[in-house]
């Protein structure tokens, strides 16, 4: 049950400088070409922008997404991997940004991606 009305801010909402990721998870799809990213965010007074990037372990970008003025505290997005490099480990980087403040939180985690099954 929602503790707040969608058109009114949560009473526990934080100012931009205090907004953080509460949790970040990544779930690779079994077919090896997509990953689901799950994010929980602290309540906020102003909607943040969120950058989601997947790189190989050397820092080369595989895919990315930009969410402008996010309005949800819980997000689930699916990223399609544009290019697969011959390795099993990748890095997910999520960054929360306010245009007037800059980056207020960043998290990074390494995950494994199994190669796609052969047809």
Biopython code that builds the backbone (N, CA, C, O; Angstrom):
import numpy as np
from Bio.PDB.StructureBuilder import StructureBuilder

atoms = [
    (1, "UNK", "N", (0.838, -1.186, 0.000)),
    (1, "UNK", "CA", (0.000, 0.000, 0.000)),
    (1, "UNK", "C", (0.882, 1.248, 0.000)),
    (1, "UNK", "O", (1.858, 1.321, 0.747)),
    (2, "UNK", "N", (0.543, 2.220, -0.829)),
    (2, "UNK", "CA", (1.301, 3.458, -0.890)),
    (2, "UNK", "C", (1.080, 4.285, 0.367)),
    (2, "UNK", "O", (-0.040, 4.395, 0.866)),
    (3, "UNK", "N", (2.155, 4.859, 0.865)),
    (3, "UNK", "CA", (2.059, 5.730, 2.036)),
    (3, "UNK", "C", (1.827, 7.179, 1.627)),
    (3, "UNK", "O", (1.635, 8.046, 2.480)),
    (4, "UNK", "N", (1.842, 7.433, 0.358)),
    (4, "UNK", "CA", (1.712, 8.803, -0.115)),
    (4, "UNK", "C", (0.809, 8.817, -1.340)),
    (4, "UNK", "O", (0.583, 7.784, -1.972)),
    (5, "UNK", "N", (0.309, 9.969, -1.659)),
    (5, "UNK", "CA", (-0.496, 10.159, -2.863)),
    (5, "UNK", "C", (0.465, 10.463, -4.010)),
    (5, "UNK", "O", (1.393, 11.251, -3.823)),
    (6, "UNK", "N", (0.278, 9.868, -5.190)),
    (6, "UNK", "CA", (1.229, 10.074, -6.288)),
    (6, "UNK", "C", (1.476, 11.530, -6.664)),
    (6, "UNK", "O", (2.539, 11.851, -7.194)),
    (7, "UNK", "N", (0.537, 12.402, -6.407)),
    (7, "UNK", "CA", (0.727, 13.806, -6.778)),
    (7, "UNK", "C", (1.286, 14.644, -5.631)),
    (7, "UNK", "O", (1.500, 15.845, -5.800)),
    (8, "UNK", "N", (1.526, 14.042, -4.478)),
    (8, "UNK", "CA", (2.096, 14.750, -3.342)),
    (8, "UNK", "C", (3.368, 14.032, -2.920)),
    (8, "UNK", "O", (3.430, 12.804, -2.967)),
    (9, "UNK", "N", (4.388, 14.788, -2.506)),
    (9, "UNK", "CA", (5.641, 14.139, -2.120)),
    (9, "UNK", "C", (5.489, 13.276, -0.868)),
    (9, "UNK", "O", (4.674, 13.558, 0.010)),
    (10, "UNK", "N", (6.278, 12.243, -0.816)),
    (10, "UNK", "CA", (6.349, 11.384, 0.364)),
    (10, "UNK", "C", (6.797, 12.251, 1.548)),
    (10, "UNK", "O", (7.694, 13.077, 1.382)),
    (11, "UNK", "N", (6.205, 12.089, 2.733)),
    (11, "UNK", "CA", (6.614, 12.915, 3.881)),
    (11, "UNK", "C", (8.073, 12.670, 4.285)),
    (11, "UNK", "O", (8.667, 13.506, 4.966)),
    (12, "UNK", "N", (8.661, 11.537, 3.876)),
    (12, "UNK", "CA", (10.064, 11.246, 4.185)),
    (12, "UNK", "C", (11.007, 11.640, 3.049)),
    (12, "UNK", "O", (12.184, 11.281, 3.074)),
    (13, "UNK", "N", (10.510, 12.366, 2.065)),
    (13, "UNK", "CA", (11.309, 12.711, 0.892)),
    (13, "UNK", "C", (12.534, 13.542, 1.285)),
    (13, "UNK", "O", (12.474, 14.419, 2.146)),
    (14, "UNK", "N", (13.642, 13.227, 0.618)),
    (14, "UNK", "CA", (14.915, 13.884, 0.908)),
    (14, "UNK", "C", (15.259, 14.931, -0.144)),
    (14, "UNK", "O", (14.824, 14.821, -1.291)),
    (15, "UNK", "N", (16.042, 15.954, 0.237)),
    (15, "UNK", "CA", (16.508, 16.924, -0.754)),
    (15, "UNK", "C", (17.529, 16.260, -1.684)),
    (15, "UNK", "O", (18.090, 15.222, -1.333)),
    (16, "UNK", "N", (17.777, 16.838, -2.855)),
    (16, "UNK", "CA", (18.667, 16.200, -3.842)),
    (16, "UNK", "C", (20.015, 15.733, -3.301)),
    (16, "UNK", "O", (20.457, 14.641, -3.658)),
    (17, "UNK", "N", (20.665, 16.492, -2.479)),
    (17, "UNK", "CA", (22.010, 16.116, -2.016)),
    (17, "UNK", "C", (22.011, 14.864, -1.133)),
    (17, "UNK", "O", (23.071, 14.279, -0.907)),
    (18, "UNK", "N", (20.842, 14.440, -0.628)),
    (18, "UNK", "CA", (20.775, 13.289, 0.264)),
    (18, "UNK", "C", (20.141, 12.048, -0.373)),
    (18, "UNK", "O", (20.048, 11.006, 0.276)),
    (19, "UNK", "N", (19.709, 12.144, -1.623)),
    (19, "UNK", "CA", (19.059, 11.013, -2.298)),
    (19, "UNK", "C", (20.113, 9.956, -2.641)),
    (19, "UNK", "O", (21.199, 10.283, -3.120)),
    (20, "UNK", "N", (19.778, 8.684, -2.388)),
    (20, "UNK", "CA", (20.717, 7.588, -2.607)),
    (20, "UNK", "C", (20.010, 6.365, -3.184)),
    (20, "UNK", "O", (18.788, 6.236, -3.101)),
    (21, "UNK", "N", (20.807, 5.473, -3.770)),
    (21, "UNK", "CA", (20.316, 4.150, -4.135)),
    (21, "UNK", "C", (20.265, 3.326, -2.854)),
    (21, "UNK", "O", (21.252, 3.255, -2.122)),
    (22, "UNK", "N", (19.126, 2.708, -2.580)),
    (22, "UNK", "CA", (19.019, 1.792, -1.439)),
    (22, "UNK", "C", (19.530, 0.416, -1.824)),
    (22, "UNK", "O", (20.177, -0.254, -1.019)),
    (23, "UNK", "N", (19.247, -0.010, -3.040)),
    (23, "UNK", "CA", (19.764, -1.283, -3.540)),
    (23, "UNK", "C", (19.814, -1.249, -5.056)),
    (23, "UNK", "O", (19.030, -0.561, -5.709)),
    (24, "UNK", "N", (20.747, -2.001, -5.594)),
    (24, "UNK", "CA", (20.906, -2.152, -7.046)),
    (24, "UNK", "C", (21.219, -3.621, -7.301)),
    (24, "UNK", "O", (22.114, -4.192, -6.678)),
    (25, "UNK", "N", (20.471, -4.229, -8.226)),
    (25, "UNK", "CA", (20.682, -5.635, -8.581)),
    (25, "UNK", "C", (20.662, -5.764, -10.098)),
    (25, "UNK", "O", (20.058, -4.953, -10.799)),
    (26, "UNK", "N", (21.323, -6.779, -10.580)),
    (26, "UNK", "CA", (21.303, -7.068, -12.012)),
    (26, "UNK", "C", (20.959, -8.544, -12.191)),
    (26, "UNK", "O", (21.476, -9.409, -11.483)),
    (27, "UNK", "N", (20.074, -8.813, -13.154)),
    (27, "UNK", "CA", (19.640, -10.177, -13.455)),
    (27, "UNK", "C", (19.820, -10.429, -14.952)),
    (27, "UNK", "O", (19.014, -9.956, -15.754)),
    (28, "UNK", "N", (20.855, -11.160, -15.337)),
    (28, "UNK", "CA", (21.018, -11.492, -16.761)),
    (28, "UNK", "C", (19.897, -12.409, -17.242)),
    (28, "UNK", "O", (19.473, -13.311, -16.520)),
    (29, "UNK", "N", (19.422, -12.178, -18.455)),
    (29, "UNK", "CA", (18.437, -13.067, -19.067)),
    (29, "UNK", "C", (19.158, -14.329, -19.529)),
    (29, "UNK", "O", (20.328, -14.262, -19.908)),
    (30, "UNK", "N", (18.490, -15.467, -19.505)),
    (30, "UNK", "CA", (19.158, -16.721, -19.879)),
    (30, "UNK", "C", (19.639, -16.765, -21.327)),
    (30, "UNK", "O", (20.565, -17.514, -21.640)),
    (31, "UNK", "N", (19.032, -15.980, -22.213)),
    (31, "UNK", "CA", (19.439, -16.008, -23.614)),
    (31, "UNK", "C", (20.727, -15.236, -23.874)),
    (31, "UNK", "O", (21.235, -15.253, -24.995)),
    (32, "UNK", "N", (21.269, -14.555, -22.853)),
    (32, "UNK", "CA", (22.587, -13.949, -22.954)),
    (32, "UNK", "C", (22.685, -12.640, -23.696)),
    (32, "UNK", "O", (23.801, -12.190, -23.954)),
    (33, "UNK", "N", (21.578, -11.992, -24.059)),
    (33, "UNK", "CA", (21.623, -10.738, -24.827)),
    (33, "UNK", "C", (20.968, -9.559, -24.116)),
    (33, "UNK", "O", (20.977, -8.442, -24.634)),
    (34, "UNK", "N", (20.399, -9.795, -22.933)),
    (34, "UNK", "CA", (19.720, -8.736, -22.187)),
    (34, "UNK", "C", (19.989, -8.910, -20.702)),
    (34, "UNK", "O", (20.267, -10.012, -20.228)),
    (35, "UNK", "N", (19.902, -7.798, -19.974)),
    (35, "UNK", "CA", (19.965, -7.851, -18.515)),
    (35, "UNK", "C", (18.877, -6.958, -17.942)),
    (35, "UNK", "O", (18.543, -5.915, -18.505)),
    (36, "UNK", "N", (18.339, -7.380, -16.826)),
    (36, "UNK", "CA", (17.342, -6.599, -16.095)),
    (36, "UNK", "C", (18.076, -5.929, -14.937)),
    (36, "UNK", "O", (18.831, -6.582, -14.216)),
    (37, "UNK", "N", (17.853, -4.617, -14.759)),
    (37, "UNK", "CA", (18.465, -3.858, -13.667)),
    (37, "UNK", "C", (17.345, -3.401, -12.744)),
    (37, "UNK", "O", (16.383, -2.767, -13.179)),
    (38, "UNK", "N", (17.482, -3.732, -11.462)),
    (38, "UNK", "CA", (16.487, -3.369, -10.455)),
    (38, "UNK", "C", (17.107, -2.365, -9.491)),
    (38, "UNK", "O", (18.189, -2.607, -8.954)),
    (39, "UNK", "N", (16.435, -1.246, -9.268)),
    (39, "UNK", "CA", (16.962, -0.195, -8.396)),
    (39, "UNK", "C", (15.885, 0.265, -7.419)),
    (39, "UNK", "O", (14.738, 0.494, -7.805)),
    (40, "UNK", "N", (16.264, 0.395, -6.166)),
    (40, "UNK", "CA", (15.420, 1.012, -5.145)),
    (40, "UNK", "C", (16.112, 2.295, -4.720)),
    (40, "UNK", "O", (17.323, 2.321, -4.500)),
    (41, "UNK", "N", (15.321, 3.365, -4.608)),
    (41, "UNK", "CA", (15.858, 4.693, -4.324)),
    (41, "UNK", "C", (15.172, 5.262, -3.087)),
    (41, "UNK", "O", (13.996, 4.996, -2.836)),
    (42, "UNK", "N", (15.915, 6.040, -2.329)),
    (42, "UNK", "CA", (15.300, 6.714, -1.193)),
    (42, "UNK", "C", (14.234, 7.686, -1.698)),
    (42, "UNK", "O", (14.336, 8.161, -2.829)),
    (43, "UNK", "N", (13.222, 7.992, -0.898)),
    (43, "UNK", "CA", (12.222, 8.985, -1.321)),
    (43, "UNK", "C", (12.899, 10.329, -1.613)),
    (43, "UNK", "O", (13.846, 10.715, -0.928)),
    (44, "UNK", "N", (12.412, 11.029, -2.622)),
    (44, "UNK", "CA", (13.056, 12.275, -3.042)),
    (44, "UNK", "C", (12.042, 13.395, -3.218)),
    (44, "UNK", "O", (10.875, 13.164, -3.533)),
    (45, "UNK", "N", (12.528, 14.623, -3.002)),
    (45, "UNK", "CA", (11.694, 15.809, -3.187)),
    (45, "UNK", "C", (11.632, 16.226, -4.652)),
    (45, "UNK", "O", (10.617, 16.745, -5.117)),
    (46, "UNK", "N", (12.723, 15.996, -5.374)),
    (46, "UNK", "CA", (12.794, 16.338, -6.795)),
    (46, "UNK", "C", (13.215, 15.090, -7.568)),
    (46, "UNK", "O", (14.082, 14.350, -7.103)),
    (47, "UNK", "N", (12.625, 14.841, -8.728)),
    (47, "UNK", "CA", (12.988, 13.648, -9.495)),
    (47, "UNK", "C", (14.434, 13.704, -9.999)),
    (47, "UNK", "O", (14.842, 14.694, -10.607)),
    (48, "UNK", "N", (15.205, 12.647, -9.748)),
    (48, "UNK", "CA", (16.590, 12.615, -10.221)),
    (48, "UNK", "C", (16.694, 12.060, -11.640)),
    (48, "UNK", "O", (15.794, 11.376, -12.127)),
    (49, "UNK", "N", (17.804, 12.371, -12.283)),
    (49, "UNK", "CA", (18.180, 11.706, -13.521)),
    (49, "UNK", "C", (19.036, 10.501, -13.124)),
    (49, "UNK", "O", (19.770, 10.556, -12.138)),
    (50, "UNK", "N", (18.939, 9.421, -13.889)),
    (50, "UNK", "CA", (19.712, 8.217, -13.590)),
    (50, "UNK", "C", (20.409, 7.747, -14.858)),
    (50, "UNK", "O", (19.787, 7.622, -15.912)),
    (51, "UNK", "N", (21.701, 7.488, -14.743)),
    (51, "UNK", "CA", (22.478, 6.906, -15.836)),
    (51, "UNK", "C", (22.792, 5.462, -15.470)),
    (51, "UNK", "O", (23.226, 5.174, -14.355)),
    (52, "UNK", "N", (22.573, 4.565, -16.411)),
    (52, "UNK", "CA", (22.870, 3.143, -16.222)),
    (52, "UNK", "C", (23.810, 2.748, -17.360)),
    (52, "UNK", "O", (23.497, 2.937, -18.536)),
    (53, "UNK", "N", (24.971, 2.196, -16.989)),
    (53, "UNK", "CA", (25.966, 1.813, -17.991)),
    (53, "UNK", "C", (26.484, 0.415, -17.686)),
    (53, "UNK", "O", (26.712, 0.061, -16.529)),
    (54, "UNK", "N", (26.666, -0.368, -18.732)),
    (54, "UNK", "CA", (27.332, -1.664, -18.607)),
    (54, "UNK", "C", (28.599, -1.593, -19.445)),
    (54, "UNK", "O", (28.574, -1.203, -20.612)),
    (55, "UNK", "N", (29.721, -1.985, -18.814)),
    (55, "UNK", "CA", (31.007, -1.993, -19.501)),
    (55, "UNK", "C", (31.643, -3.372, -19.362)),
    (55, "UNK", "O", (31.230, -4.184, -18.534)),
    (56, "UNK", "N", (32.662, -3.620, -20.198)),
    (56, "UNK", "CA", (33.486, -4.785, -19.920)),
    (56, "UNK", "C", (34.417, -4.387, -18.772)),
    (56, "UNK", "O", (34.389, -3.237, -18.334)),
    (57, "UNK", "N", (35.223, -5.299, -18.287)),
    (57, "UNK", "CA", (36.063, -4.992, -17.122)),
    (57, "UNK", "C", (37.201, -4.029, -17.437)),
    (57, "UNK", "O", (37.854, -3.523, -16.524)),
    (58, "UNK", "N", (37.443, -3.769, -18.724)),
    (58, "UNK", "CA", (38.454, -2.786, -19.111)),
    (58, "UNK", "C", (37.859, -1.393, -19.276)),
    (58, "UNK", "O", (38.581, -0.442, -19.576)),
    (59, "UNK", "N", (36.533, -1.264, -19.080)),
    (59, "UNK", "CA", (35.893, 0.050, -19.139)),
    (59, "UNK", "C", (35.261, 0.404, -20.467)),
    (59, "UNK", "O", (34.751, 1.515, -20.615)),
    (60, "UNK", "N", (35.272, -0.497, -21.443)),
    (60, "UNK", "CA", (34.642, -0.218, -22.733)),
    (60, "UNK", "C", (33.127, -0.383, -22.600)),
    (60, "UNK", "O", (32.646, -1.409, -22.119)),
    (61, "UNK", "N", (32.387, 0.632, -23.029)),
    (61, "UNK", "CA", (30.925, 0.594, -22.896)),
    (61, "UNK", "C", (30.304, -0.465, -23.790)),
    (61, "UNK", "O", (30.623, -0.566, -24.975)),
    (62, "UNK", "N", (29.403, -1.258, -23.195)),
    (62, "UNK", "CA", (28.641, -2.259, -23.929)),
    (62, "UNK", "C", (27.255, -1.709, -24.252)),
    (62, "UNK", "O", (26.762, -1.866, -25.369)),
    (63, "UNK", "N", (26.632, -1.064, -23.270)),
    (63, "UNK", "CA", (25.316, -0.452, -23.469)),
    (63, "UNK", "C", (25.071, 0.564, -22.355)),
    (63, "UNK", "O", (25.760, 0.559, -21.335)),
    (64, "UNK", "N", (24.082, 1.435, -22.562)),
    (64, "UNK", "CA", (23.746, 2.418, -21.534)),
    (64, "UNK", "C", (22.312, 2.900, -21.720)),
    (64, "UNK", "O", (21.702, 2.717, -22.774)),
    (65, "UNK", "N", (21.797, 3.518, -20.667)),
    (65, "UNK", "CA", (20.455, 4.117, -20.701)),
    (65, "UNK", "C", (20.467, 5.341, -19.799)),
    (65, "UNK", "O", (21.178, 5.387, -18.795)),
    (66, "UNK", "N", (19.670, 6.328, -20.174)),
    (66, "UNK", "CA", (19.532, 7.550, -19.381)),
    (66, "UNK", "C", (18.053, 7.736, -19.068)),
    (66, "UNK", "O", (17.213, 7.751, -19.968)),
    (67, "UNK", "N", (17.751, 7.876, -17.805)),
    (67, "UNK", "CA", (16.377, 8.104, -17.357)),
    (67, "UNK", "C", (16.323, 9.549, -16.868)),
    (67, "UNK", "O", (17.037, 9.928, -15.940)),
    (68, "UNK", "N", (15.483, 10.337, -17.495)),
    (68, "UNK", "CA", (15.395, 11.761, -17.175)),
    (68, "UNK", "C", (14.201, 11.996, -16.255)),
    (68, "UNK", "O", (13.079, 11.584, -16.549)),
    (69, "UNK", "N", (14.468, 12.667, -15.132)),
    (69, "UNK", "CA", (13.448, 13.014, -14.137)),
    (69, "UNK", "C", (12.606, 11.802, -13.746)),
    (69, "UNK", "O", (11.385, 11.790, -13.899)),
    (70, "UNK", "N", (13.286, 10.801, -13.247)),
    (70, "UNK", "CA", (12.630, 9.588, -12.770)),
    (70, "UNK", "C", (11.603, 9.934, -11.688)),
    (70, "UNK", "O", (11.866, 10.779, -10.833)),
    (71, "UNK", "N", (10.439, 9.288, -11.721)),
    (71, "UNK", "CA", (9.387, 9.577, -10.737)),
    (71, "UNK", "C", (9.107, 8.408, -9.800)),
    (71, "UNK", "O", (8.286, 8.534, -8.892)),
    (72, "UNK", "N", (9.779, 7.262, -10.002)),
    (72, "UNK", "CA", (9.513, 6.071, -9.196)),
    (72, "UNK", "C", (10.628, 5.817, -8.190)),
    (72, "UNK", "O", (11.787, 6.149, -8.437)),
    (73, "UNK", "N", (10.266, 5.223, -7.052)),
    (73, "UNK", "CA", (11.256, 4.832, -6.042)),
    (73, "UNK", "C", (11.810, 3.440, -6.325)),
    (73, "UNK", "O", (12.883, 3.079, -5.843)),
    (74, "UNK", "N", (11.068, 2.664, -7.110)),
    (74, "UNK", "CA", (11.507, 1.326, -7.504)),
    (74, "UNK", "C", (11.477, 1.258, -9.026)),
    (74, "UNK", "O", (10.441, 1.492, -9.647)),
    (75, "UNK", "N", (12.613, 0.937, -9.614)),
    (75, "UNK", "CA", (12.711, 0.876, -11.070)),
    (75, "UNK", "C", (13.184, -0.503, -11.492)),
    (75, "UNK", "O", (13.997, -1.133, -10.817)),
    (76, "UNK", "N", (12.662, -0.957, -12.614)),
    (76, "UNK", "CA", (13.140, -2.165, -13.264)),
    (76, "UNK", "C", (13.252, -1.816, -14.743)),
    (76, "UNK", "O", (12.261, -1.475, -15.389)),
    (77, "UNK", "N", (14.471, -1.904, -15.269)),
    (77, "UNK", "CA", (14.661, -1.638, -16.693)),
    (77, "UNK", "C", (15.398, -2.823, -17.320)),
    (77, "UNK", "O", (16.136, -3.538, -16.641)),
    (78, "UNK", "N", (15.192, -3.018, -18.602)),
    (78, "UNK", "CA", (15.886, -4.067, -19.338)),
    (78, "UNK", "C", (16.811, -3.401, -20.347)),
    (78, "UNK", "O", (16.392, -2.547, -21.128)),
    (79, "UNK", "N", (18.067, -3.807, -20.316)),
    (79, "UNK", "CA", (19.050, -3.288, -21.260)),
    (79, "UNK", "C", (19.403, -4.374, -22.261)),
    (79, "UNK", "O", (19.672, -5.514, -21.883)),
    (80, "UNK", "N", (19.400, -4.021, -23.532)),
    (80, "UNK", "CA", (19.812, -4.929, -24.599)),
    (80, "UNK", "C", (21.304, -4.707, -24.822)),
    (80, "UNK", "O", (21.754, -3.571, -24.976)),
    (81, "UNK", "N", (22.056, -5.782, -24.839)),
    (81, "UNK", "CA", (23.496, -5.683, -25.013)),
    (81, "UNK", "C", (23.816, -5.579, -26.501)),
    (81, "UNK", "O", (23.589, -6.517, -27.265)),
    (82, "UNK", "N", (24.348, -4.416, -26.903)),
    (82, "UNK", "CA", (24.620, -4.159, -28.317)),
    (82, "UNK", "C", (25.741, -5.022, -28.856)),
    (82, "UNK", "O", (25.680, -5.516, -29.982)),
    (83, "UNK", "N", (26.764, -5.197, -28.040)),
    (83, "UNK", "CA", (27.888, -6.013, -28.490)),
    (83, "UNK", "C", (28.364, -6.857, -27.316)),
    (83, "UNK", "O", (28.531, -6.359, -26.203)),
    (84, "UNK", "N", (28.570, -8.093, -27.573)),
    (84, "UNK", "CA", (29.038, -9.020, -26.553)),
    (84, "UNK", "C", (30.525, -9.251, -26.789)),
    (84, "UNK", "O", (30.945, -9.587, -27.896)),
    (85, "UNK", "N", (31.303, -9.069, -25.751)),
    (85, "UNK", "CA", (32.734, -9.355, -25.858)),
    (85, "UNK", "C", (32.975, -10.749, -25.301)),
    (85, "UNK", "O", (32.206, -11.216, -24.461)),
    (86, "UNK", "N", (34.020, -11.416, -25.749)),
    (86, "UNK", "CA", (34.238, -12.808, -25.320)),
    (86, "UNK", "C", (34.758, -12.900, -23.883)),
    (86, "UNK", "O", (35.924, -13.223, -23.654)),
    (87, "UNK", "N", (33.909, -12.621, -22.951)),
    (87, "UNK", "CA", (34.219, -12.767, -21.527)),
    (87, "UNK", "C", (32.915, -13.001, -20.788)),
    (87, "UNK", "O", (31.836, -12.853, -21.363)),
    (88, "UNK", "N", (33.006, -13.360, -19.534)),
    (88, "UNK", "CA", (31.785, -13.633, -18.786)),
    (88, "UNK", "C", (31.489, -12.577, -17.733)),
    (88, "UNK", "O", (30.370, -12.530, -17.223)),
    (89, "UNK", "N", (32.454, -11.726, -17.389)),
    (89, "UNK", "CA", (32.211, -10.716, -16.359)),
    (89, "UNK", "C", (32.081, -9.328, -16.962)),
    (89, "UNK", "O", (32.821, -8.945, -17.868)),
    (90, "UNK", "N", (31.107, -8.582, -16.425)),
    (90, "UNK", "CA", (30.826, -7.222, -16.856)),
    (90, "UNK", "C", (30.615, -6.355, -15.624)),
    (90, "UNK", "O", (30.429, -6.868, -14.521)),
    (91, "UNK", "N", (30.645, -5.051, -15.811)),
    (91, "UNK", "CA", (30.440, -4.110, -14.716)),
    (91, "UNK", "C", (29.189, -3.276, -14.994)),
    (91, "UNK", "O", (29.028, -2.728, -16.084)),
    (92, "UNK", "N", (28.310, -3.188, -14.000)),
    (92, "UNK", "CA", (27.141, -2.311, -14.041)),
    (92, "UNK", "C", (27.479, -1.081, -13.212)),
    (92, "UNK", "O", (27.940, -1.202, -12.077)),
    (93, "UNK", "N", (27.253, 0.096, -13.771)),
    (93, "UNK", "CA", (27.467, 1.352, -13.056)),
    (93, "UNK", "C", (26.159, 2.138, -13.117)),
    (93, "UNK", "O", (25.636, 2.396, -14.201)),
    (94, "UNK", "N", (25.632, 2.517, -11.952)),
    (94, "UNK", "CA", (24.444, 3.360, -11.903)),
    (94, "UNK", "C", (24.823, 4.658, -11.204)),
    (94, "UNK", "O", (25.530, 4.657, -10.197)),
    (95, "UNK", "N", (24.340, 5.758, -11.754)),
    (95, "UNK", "CA", (24.689, 7.077, -11.236)),
    (95, "UNK", "C", (23.419, 7.907, -11.146)),
    (95, "UNK", "O", (22.630, 7.961, -12.090)),
    (96, "UNK", "N", (23.228, 8.558, -9.988)),
    (96, "UNK", "CA", (22.080, 9.445, -9.789)),
    (96, "UNK", "C", (22.580, 10.881, -9.873)),
    (96, "UNK", "O", (23.541, 11.264, -9.207)),
    (97, "UNK", "N", (21.897, 11.672, -10.714)),
    (97, "UNK", "CA", (22.382, 13.020, -11.024)),
    (97, "UNK", "C", (21.247, 14.031, -10.936)),
    (97, "UNK", "O", (20.120, 13.768, -11.357)),
    (98, "UNK", "N", (21.568, 15.178, -10.386)),
    (98, "UNK", "CA", (20.690, 16.348, -10.452)),
    (98, "UNK", "C", (21.445, 17.410, -11.236)),
    (98, "UNK", "O", (22.596, 17.704, -10.913)),
    (99, "UNK", "N", (20.822, 17.995, -12.265)),
    (99, "UNK", "CA", (21.541, 18.964, -13.096)),
    (99, "UNK", "C", (22.178, 20.103, -12.301)),
    (99, "UNK", "O", (23.277, 20.546, -12.637)),
    (100, "UNK", "N", (21.510, 20.581, -11.256)),
    (100, "UNK", "CA", (22.046, 21.711, -10.482)),
    (100, "UNK", "C", (23.064, 21.303, -9.423)),
    (100, "UNK", "O", (23.810, 22.146, -8.927)),
    (101, "UNK", "N", (23.102, 20.009, -9.070)),
    (101, "UNK", "CA", (23.966, 19.542, -7.981)),
    (101, "UNK", "C", (25.099, 18.661, -8.500)),
    (101, "UNK", "O", (26.195, 18.658, -7.940)),
    (102, "UNK", "N", (24.834, 17.918, -9.567)),
    (102, "UNK", "CA", (25.795, 16.946, -10.072)),
    (102, "UNK", "C", (25.450, 15.556, -9.575)),
    (102, "UNK", "O", (24.325, 15.309, -9.140)),
    (103, "UNK", "N", (26.407, 14.652, -9.635)),
    (103, "UNK", "CA", (26.180, 13.275, -9.184)),
    (103, "UNK", "C", (26.079, 13.248, -7.662)),
    (103, "UNK", "O", (26.941, 13.779, -6.963)),
    (104, "UNK", "N", (25.006, 12.618, -7.154)),
    (104, "UNK", "CA", (24.820, 12.521, -5.704)),
    (104, "UNK", "C", (25.040, 11.102, -5.195)),
    (104, "UNK", "O", (25.231, 10.907, -3.994)),
    (105, "UNK", "N", (25.017, 10.106, -6.080)),
    (105, "UNK", "CA", (25.293, 8.735, -5.673)),
    (105, "UNK", "C", (25.703, 7.930, -6.898)),
    (105, "UNK", "O", (25.250, 8.187, -8.014)),
    (106, "UNK", "N", (26.570, 6.954, -6.665)),
    (106, "UNK", "CA", (27.003, 6.049, -7.728)),
    (106, "UNK", "C", (27.269, 4.696, -7.102)),
    (106, "UNK", "O", (27.849, 4.603, -6.020)),
    (107, "UNK", "N", (26.842, 3.650, -7.787)),
    (107, "UNK", "CA", (27.137, 2.289, -7.354)),
    (107, "UNK", "C", (27.617, 1.494, -8.549)),
    (107, "UNK", "O", (27.224, 1.744, -9.689)),
    (108, "UNK", "N", (28.465, 0.542, -8.265)),
    (108, "UNK", "CA", (29.043, -0.292, -9.309)),
    (108, "UNK", "C", (29.072, -1.727, -8.802)),
    (108, "UNK", "O", (29.364, -1.978, -7.633)),
    (109, "UNK", "N", (28.769, -2.660, -9.687)),
    (109, "UNK", "CA", (28.888, -4.059, -9.309)),
    (109, "UNK", "C", (29.272, -4.886, -10.516)),
    (109, "UNK", "O", (28.945, -4.554, -11.655)),
    (110, "UNK", "N", (29.973, -5.970, -10.239)),
    (110, "UNK", "CA", (30.410, -6.888, -11.289)),
    (110, "UNK", "C", (29.445, -8.061, -11.318)),
    (110, "UNK", "O", (29.054, -8.584, -10.275)),
    (111, "UNK", "N", (29.059, -8.474, -12.539)),
    (111, "UNK", "CA", (28.149, -9.611, -12.684)),
    (111, "UNK", "C", (28.639, -10.506, -13.804)),
    (111, "UNK", "O", (29.453, -10.106, -14.636)),
    (112, "UNK", "N", (28.130, -11.713, -13.807)),
    (112, "UNK", "CA", (28.506, -12.671, -14.836)),
    (112, "UNK", "C", (27.382, -12.838, -15.839)),
    (112, "UNK", "O", (26.203, -12.843, -15.484)),
    (113, "UNK", "N", (27.763, -12.973, -17.079)),
    (113, "UNK", "CA", (26.831, -13.185, -18.175)),
    (113, "UNK", "C", (27.266, -14.454, -18.885)),
    (113, "UNK", "O", (28.368, -14.527, -19.428)),
    (114, "UNK", "N", (26.405, -15.440, -18.878)),
    (114, "UNK", "CA", (26.724, -16.685, -19.570)),
    (114, "UNK", "C", (26.578, -16.483, -21.076)),
    (114, "UNK", "O", (25.733, -15.700, -21.509)),
    (115, "UNK", "N", (27.381, -17.170, -21.876)),
    (115, "UNK", "CA", (27.225, -17.033, -23.328)),
    (115, "UNK", "C", (25.844, -17.531, -23.766)),
    (115, "UNK", "O", (25.286, -18.445, -23.158)),
    (116, "UNK", "N", (25.298, -16.924, -24.825)),
    (116, "UNK", "CA", (23.982, -17.364, -25.300)),
    (116, "UNK", "C", (24.022, -18.821, -25.722)),
    (116, "UNK", "O", (25.029, -19.287, -26.255)),
    (117, "UNK", "N", (22.929, -19.548, -25.487)),
    (117, "UNK", "CA", (22.896, -20.957, -25.905)),
    (117, "UNK", "C", (22.953, -21.063, -27.430)),
    (117, "UNK", "O", (22.415, -20.221, -28.149)),
    (118, "UNK", "N", (23.604, -22.093, -27.890)),
    (118, "UNK", "CA", (23.705, -22.307, -29.339)),
    (118, "UNK", "C", (22.405, -22.876, -29.856)),
    (118, "UNK", "O", (21.779, -23.708, -29.199)),
    (119, "UNK", "N", (22.000, -22.436, -31.019)),
    (119, "UNK", "CA", (20.722, -22.905, -31.602)),
    (119, "UNK", "C", (20.826, -24.293, -32.154)),
    (119, "UNK", "O", (19.845, -24.825, -32.675)),
]
sb = StructureBuilder()
sb.init_structure("model")
sb.init_model(0)
sb.init_chain("A")
sb.init_seg("    ")
for serial, (resi, resn, name, xyz) in enumerate(atoms, 1):
    if name == "N":
        sb.init_residue(resn, " ", resi, " ")
    sb.init_atom(name, np.array(xyz, "f"), 0.0, 1.0, " ", f" {name:<3s}", serial, name[0])
structure = sb.get_structure()
